[in-house]
Amino acid sequence: MNRKLALKIVLAVVGLLFVAMVYPLAAFIRKEPALAMMMSLYVTLGVFLLLAIRNPAAHRSLIAFTAWSSLAHAGVMGTQAGLKMIGRGELIGVVILAAIGVALIALAPASQTEDRAAVQV
């Protein structure tokens, strides 16, 4: 499987996973307003990741933001779990977010300057 196809598959899976957060968002909107607000950002990000599937190179900054913000979120959650601020069950989220970040960084499209250099050679 080539890298571009793998990236499109990862974008589709992550995009659908994030969009699927709309259900818990609706459930938490009154019980946990801060959590619902965070989920609304992920749902929105999921929609844009699904749109990026058509032309990932044109959405390189969106892909990079998703990767690095997922790693940052995983780092914060991991620290909170280590300090027993949140339950150990949240470590599954750490693993998932870290995997998303690493996969997107590994598969990220080349920058436009790298593309131009390859054409000139």
C-alpha positions in Angstrom: 0.0 0.0 0.0 1.4 3.4 -0.9 1.9 6.2 1.6 -0.8 8.5 0.1 -3.4 5.7 0.3 -2.4 4.9 3.9 -2.7 8.6 4.9 -6.2 8.8 3.3 -7.3 5.6 5.3 -5.9 7.1 8.5 -7.7 10.4 7.8 -11.0 8.6 7.2 -10.7 6.5 10.3 -9.7 9.4 12.6 -12.2 11.7 11.0 -15.0 9.2 11.5 -13.9 8.5 15.1 -13.9 12.3 15.9 -17.3 12.8 14.2 -18.7 9.9 16.2 -18.1 12.0 19.3 -21.2 13.9 18.5 -23.2 11.3 20.3 -21.4 11.6 23.7 -21.3 15.3 23.1 -25.1 15.4 23.2 -25.2 13.2 26.3 -22.7 15.3 28.2 -23.9 18.7 27.2 -25.7 19.3 30.5 -23.8 16.9 32.8 -20.3 17.9 31.8 -20.3 21.2 29.9 -16.5 21.5 29.7 -16.2 18.0 28.3 -19.0 18.7 25.8 -17.1 21.8 24.7 -13.9 19.9 24.1 -15.8 17.2 22.2 -17.4 19.8 19.9 -13.9 20.8 18.8 -13.0 17.2 18.0 -16.3 16.7 16.1 -15.5 19.8 14.0 -11.9 18.6 13.5 -13.3 15.3 12.3 -15.4 16.9 9.6 -12.4 18.8 8.3 -10.2 15.7 8.3 -12.9 13.9 6.2 -12.8 16.8 3.7 -8.9 16.6 3.7 -9.1 13.1 2.2 -9.6 14.5 -1.3 -6.3 16.4 -1.3 -4.1 15.7 1.8 -1.2 17.8 0.5 -3.4 20.9 0.4 -4.4 20.3 4.0 -0.9 19.6 5.4 -1.2 22.2 8.3 -4.6 20.7 9.4 -3.0 17.2 9.4 0.0 18.5 11.4 -2.3 20.3 13.9 -4.3 17.1 14.4 -1.1 15.1 15.0 0.6 17.5 17.4 -2.6 18.4 19.3 -3.3 14.7 19.7 0.2 14.1 21.1 -0.2 17.1 23.4 -3.6 15.8 24.6 -2.1 12.3 25.2 0.7 13.9 27.2 -1.6 15.8 29.4 -3.9 12.9 30.0 -0.9 10.6 30.7 0.4 13.0 33.2 -3.0 13.4 34.9 -3.3 9.6 35.0 0.2 9.3 36.5 -0.7 11.9 39.2 -4.0 10.1 39.8 -6.0 13.2 38.8 -8.0 11.0 36.5 -8.7 7.3 36.5 -6.4 4.7 35.0 -9.1 3.8 32.6 -8.3 7.0 30.7 -5.0 5.5 29.7 -6.8 3.9 26.7 -7.4 7.5 25.4 -3.7 8.2 25.9 -2.8 5.3 23.7 -5.3 6.1 21.0 -4.4 9.8 20.8 -0.7 9.0 20.8 -1.2 6.4 18.0 -3.2 9.0 16.0 -0.4 11.6 16.4 2.4 9.2 15.5 0.5 7.8 12.4 -0.3 11.3 11.1 3.2 12.5 11.5 4.7 9.4 9.9 2.3 9.7 6.9 2.2 13.5 6.6 2.4 14.7 3.0 5.7 16.3 1.9 6.0 20.0 2.2 5.6 22.1 -1.0 9.3 22.9 -1.1 10.2 19.2 -1.0 7.7 18.6 -3.8 9.3 21.4 -5.9 12.8 20.0 -5.3 11.7 16.6 -6.4 10.3 18.0 -9.7 13.4 20.0 -10.5 15.7 16.9 -10.1 
